[in-house]
Amino acid sequence: MTGATDRTSVGWGILPIRLVIGLVFAMHGGQKLFVYGAAGTATAMSHMGIPLPVIAAWVAIIVEFIGGLAIFFGVWARWPAWLLAIEMLIVILFVKLHGGFFTPRGIELELTLLAGAVTIALLGTGPASLASGDRAATSADA
């Protein structure tokens, strides 16, 4: 493979990761907003020992819902991807780590989401995205 082919493969290879990671984050943010509500999410965060649970709830809702949609559609997704990676790191270290690896109490899901978010933050969203500034390098860029 040539360097240009490798960049094209990476660009298109990011698409399924971007769509799934974006969908999962947007759905979880939507669940927090539309099902549990900010108050319910804050109560859950309080029970988990998260400081400033009302603020943390709103941050999680906004970052997950808006950030997930940004990643899914490939619109200015690198910064939301970094924020979501930080959120997953916090969840792993402060909420899930004591539960082992496997779900429902372990880090399995959060670790996968962390890896996907970091990948998008580093590589961009690929050629099938709505915002050209977030796209990964392709053969046309070489």
One Martini backbone bead per residue (centre of mass of N, CA, C, O) as a GRO file, in nm:
protein
  142
    1MET     BB    1   0.098   0.034   0.017
    2THR     BB    2   0.036   0.353   0.015
    3GLY     BB    3   0.012   0.645   0.176
    4ALA     BB    4  -0.257   0.731   0.043
    5THR     BB    5  -0.411   0.469   0.100
    6ASP     BB    6  -0.387   0.476   0.405
    7ARG     BB    7  -0.539   0.745   0.447
    8THR     BB    8  -0.803   0.651   0.319
    9SER     BB    9  -0.859   0.414   0.505
   10VAL     BB   10  -0.869   0.577   0.764
   11GLY     BB   11  -1.092   0.769   0.682
   12TRP     BB   12  -1.308   0.535   0.629
   13GLY     BB   13  -1.254   0.365   0.894
   14ILE     BB   14  -1.389   0.581   1.095
   15LEU     BB   15  -1.694   0.570   1.039
   16PRO     BB   16  -1.804   0.340   1.226
   17ILE     BB   17  -1.694   0.462   1.482
   18ARG     BB   18  -1.836   0.736   1.467
   19LEU     BB   19  -2.130   0.636   1.457
   20VAL     BB   20  -2.134   0.468   1.718
   21ILE     BB   21  -2.020   0.667   1.923
   22GLY     BB   22  -2.222   0.893   1.867
   23LEU     BB   23  -2.478   0.731   1.929
   24VAL     BB   24  -2.418   0.647   2.220
   25PHE     BB   25  -2.382   0.929   2.338
   26ALA     BB   26  -2.652   1.054   2.246
   27MET     BB   27  -2.835   0.848   2.390
   28HIS     BB   28  -2.729   0.899   2.679
   29GLY     BB   29  -2.791   1.201   2.683
   30GLY     BB   30  -3.095   1.170   2.616
   31GLN     BB   31  -3.164   1.000   2.861
   32LYS     BB   32  -3.084   1.212   3.071
   33LEU     BB   33  -3.281   1.433   2.961
   34PHE     BB   34  -3.569   1.271   2.876
   35VAL     BB   35  -3.591   1.057   3.117
   36TYR     BB   36  -3.443   1.155   3.389
   37GLY     BB   37  -3.324   1.413   3.391
   38ALA     BB   38  -3.140   1.632   3.564
   39ALA     BB   39  -3.231   1.544   3.848
   40GLY     BB   40  -3.187   1.238   3.815
   41THR     BB   41  -2.891   1.257   3.737
   42ALA     BB   42  -2.796   1.406   3.994
   43THR     BB   43  -2.883   1.187   4.192
   44ALA     BB   44  -2.705   0.964   4.079
   45MET     BB   45  -2.436   1.120   4.118
   46SER     BB   46  -2.461   1.150   4.422
   47HIS     BB   47  -2.463   0.837   4.483
   48MET     BB   48  -2.162   0.816   4.344
   49GLY     BB   49  -1.993   1.081   4.458
   50ILE     BB   50  -2.029   1.327   4.285
   51PRO     BB   51  -1.941   1.631   4.255
   52LEU     BB   52  -2.155   1.852   4.174
   53PRO     BB   53  -2.420   1.706   4.040
   54VAL     BB   54  -2.566   1.926   3.875
   55ILE     BB   55  -2.330   2.011   3.700
   56ALA     BB   56  -2.246   1.729   3.605
   57ALA     BB   57  -2.510   1.664   3.464
   58TRP     BB   58  -2.506   1.894   3.253
   59VAL     BB   59  -2.238   1.824   3.129
   60ALA     BB   60  -2.308   1.536   3.042
   61ILE     BB   61  -2.551   1.603   2.867
   62ILE     BB   62  -2.416   1.797   2.667
   63VAL     BB   63  -2.170   1.633   2.581
   64GLU     BB   64  -2.322   1.376   2.491
   65PHE     BB   65  -2.538   1.490   2.302
   66ILE     BB   66  -2.383   1.700   2.131
   67GLY     BB   67  -2.122   1.538   2.090
   68GLY     BB   68  -2.255   1.291   1.958
   69LEU     BB   69  -2.371   1.445   1.714
   70ALA     BB   70  -2.104   1.560   1.610
   71ILE     BB   71  -1.977   1.286   1.556
   72PHE     BB   72  -2.187   1.154   1.376
   73PHE     BB   73  -2.174   1.408   1.158
   74GLY     BB   74  -1.890   1.553   1.153
   75VAL     BB   75  -1.905   1.822   1.355
   76TRP     BB   76  -1.681   1.945   1.536
   77ALA     BB   77  -1.550   1.665   1.697
   78ARG     BB   78  -1.279   1.682   1.852
   79TRP     BB   79  -1.354   1.826   2.117
   80PRO     BB   80  -1.583   1.639   2.210
   81ALA     BB   81  -1.402   1.389   2.216
   82TRP     BB   82  -1.220   1.487   2.443
   83LEU     BB   83  -1.445   1.529   2.654
   84LEU     BB   84  -1.543   1.231   2.647
   85ALA     BB   85  -1.277   1.106   2.732
   86ILE     BB   86  -1.264   1.244   3.006
   87GLU     BB   87  -1.528   1.135   3.113
   88MET     BB   88  -1.449   0.832   3.094
   89LEU     BB   89  -1.207   0.852   3.283
   90ILE     BB   90  -1.367   0.937   3.530
   91VAL     BB   91  -1.559   0.697   3.541
   92ILE     BB   92  -1.347   0.481   3.570
   93LEU     BB   93  -1.193   0.593   3.829
   94PHE     BB   94  -1.469   0.678   4.018
   95VAL     BB   95  -1.691   0.431   3.944
   96LYS     BB   96  -1.581   0.143   3.788
   97LEU     BB   97  -1.308   0.009   3.882
   98HIS     BB   98  -1.423  -0.174   4.125
   99GLY     BB   99  -1.598  -0.366   3.904
  100GLY     BB  100  -1.401  -0.423   3.690
  101PHE     BB  101  -1.456  -0.515   3.356
  102PHE     BB  102  -1.740  -0.614   3.344
  103THR     BB  103  -2.050  -0.592   3.280
  104PRO     BB  104  -2.219  -0.347   3.458
  105ARG     BB  105  -1.966  -0.251   3.669
  106GLY     BB  106  -1.755  -0.215   3.467
  107ILE     BB  107  -1.520  -0.083   3.205
  108GLU     BB  108  -1.586  -0.179   2.917
  109LEU     BB  109  -1.755   0.052   2.787
  110GLU     BB  110  -1.582   0.300   2.868
  111LEU     BB  111  -1.321   0.202   2.727
  112THR     BB  112  -1.439   0.197   2.443
  113LEU     BB  113  -1.526   0.497   2.434
  114LEU     BB  114  -1.248   0.612   2.487
  115ALA     BB  115  -1.107   0.497   2.236
  116GLY     BB  116  -1.298   0.627   2.026
  117ALA     BB  117  -1.261   0.924   2.110
  118VAL     BB  118  -0.954   0.939   2.069
  119THR     BB  119  -0.951   0.861   1.773
  120ILE     BB  120  -1.119   1.104   1.674
  121ALA     BB  121  -0.941   1.327   1.795
  122LEU     BB  122  -0.681   1.240   1.625
  123LEU     BB  123  -0.814   1.172   1.317
  124GLY     BB  124  -1.099   1.238   1.295
  125THR     BB  125  -1.395   1.189   1.073
  126GLY     BB  126  -1.354   1.195   0.779
  127PRO     BB  127  -1.491   1.214   0.453
  128ALA     BB  128  -1.797   1.151   0.585
  129SER     BB  129  -1.833   1.465   0.659
  130LEU     BB  130  -1.959   1.793   0.721
  131ALA     BB  131  -1.665   1.882   0.828
  132SER     BB  132  -1.358   1.948   0.696
  133GLY     BB  133  -1.176   2.010   0.959
  134ASP     BB  134  -1.221   1.693   1.075
  135ARG     BB  135  -1.075   1.550   0.869
  136ALA     BB  136  -0.905   1.313   0.751
  137ALA     BB  137  -0.657   1.219   0.571
  138THR     BB  138  -0.626   1.202   0.220
  139SER     BB  139  -0.532   1.170  -0.101
  140ALA     BB  140  -0.619   1.469  -0.164
  141ASP     BB  141  -0.417   1.590   0.063
  142ALA     BB  142  -0.127   1.491  -0.064
   0.00000   0.00000   0.00000
